[in-house]
Structure formats: structure tokens, C-alpha cells
Amino acid sequence: MLSVSEKKFLFFTNLKIEKFQGSYLITIANNFTIYFSKLRSSWKKNSDEKKNKFKLKKS
């Protein structure tokens, strides 16, 4: 029988990490998926640029 700490360790080490369109999909224990991007700062820059372009078009 596994101890509680061993079960937790097995649960948290059962990770599947895959790249997806410049971001990462992390699957924990095959039933809980986290999606996050390492490009958040560049997305923020892009959205700021879009706002500026929109402002220019509007004026």
C-alpha cells in the first residue's frame, strides 16, 4: 500500500507537457488540462498595437 505522500508524488509527476501553437498544454493525470502561453507579454504588446491602430483609424 502506498503512503499518502507517495500517492501525491505519483499524482503530481504524472504530467504530459506538449507544445501547442506556441503555447503549452499540461495534462495532469490525463484528466485535468492546463493551457497557458509563454507569450503573454508579446500578446499584450500586440493588443496595445491594435488599440493604437484602432485609435489612429478612428481619429
N, C-alpha and C positions, 0 to 999 in steps of 0.2 A: 504494500500500500504506500502510495506517495504521500509525503507530508504536504501541508498547505503551501509552504514556501516553494516546494518543488513544483507543485501544480501551477502556481502563479508564474514561476520561471518558465515552464513549458508553454503556458498560455502566451506570455509576452515575447517569447522567442519564436513563436510560430508566425513569422512575418513574411509576407510576399511583397516585395517592392518592385514596381515596374514603371518605366518612363512612359508617359502618355502625352503626346503633343506638347513637349517642353515642360510638362509638369510631372508630378509623381503620384502614382496610386499606391497606397499602402493597404494591403489586406491583412487583417489580424484574425487568425484562426478561421480563415476562409468565409467568414460571415459578417464581418464588420469592416467596411472600407472607408479609408480617409483619403480625401482628394485635396491636395494642396499644390501650390505653384511656388517655385523658387524665383519666379519673375514678377513678383508683386510690385517691386519698385519700378520696373520698366512699364508695367501696366499702368501704374499711377502716372508716370511721365506721359504715356500715350493718351490717357484720358485728359490730362491737363492740356496737351497739344490740341486735342479735339475741341475742348472748350474754347481755347484761344482761336482756333479756326472758325468755330461757330460764331464767336463774338465778332470776328473780322467780317464774316459774311453778313451778319445781322446789321452791323454798322456800315 
